[in-house]
Amino acid sequence: MKKVIIINGSPRKNFNTAKVLKEAQKGAEAAGAEVEYFNLVDLNFKGCMSYYACK
């Protein structure tokens, strides 16, 4: 089975970028792919703050 990951990097979850990505998702699913869709704006994450303490 094919797997597809779609990442929406736009801060607006339901505007033009999302509409295009949702259509791509429909096409991938129609072709038999398993699709995961992520909105980066929904993820809560932090990188290193300083001195590489997170590594």
C-alpha positions in Angstrom: 0.0 0.0 0.0 1.2 3.5 -0.8 1.5 6.0 2.0 1.2 9.8 1.5 1.9 12.5 4.1 0.4 15.9 3.4 1.7 18.8 5.4 -0.1 22.2 5.3 2.4 24.8 6.3 -0.1 27.7 6.0 -1.3 29.4 9.2 -4.8 29.4 7.7 -6.2 25.8 7.8 -9.2 26.3 5.4 -8.1 28.7 2.7 -6.5 28.2 -0.7 -3.5 26.1 0.2 -5.7 23.8 2.3 -8.2 23.5 -0.6 -5.5 22.4 -3.0 -4.1 19.9 -0.5 -7.5 18.5 0.2 -8.0 17.9 -3.5 -4.6 16.2 -3.7 -5.6 14.0 -0.7 -8.8 13.0 -2.5 -6.8 12.0 -5.6 -4.3 10.0 -3.6 -7.0 8.2 -1.8 -8.8 7.5 -5.0 -5.6 5.9 -6.3 -5.5 3.6 -3.2 -3.0 5.5 -1.0 -3.3 5.8 2.7 -3.1 9.5 3.5 -2.1 11.4 6.7 -2.8 15.1 6.7 -1.2 17.6 9.1 -1.7 21.3 9.8 1.6 22.6 11.2 -0.3 25.4 12.9 -2.0 22.7 15.1 1.3 21.2 16.3 2.8 22.4 19.6 6.6 22.0 19.4 9.7 23.9 20.4 13.2 23.6 19.1 16.4 24.2 21.0 16.3 27.3 23.1 20.1 27.7 23.6 23.3 25.8 24.4 22.0 22.7 22.7 20.4 21.6 26.0 17.7 19.7 24.0 20.2 17.4 22.3 
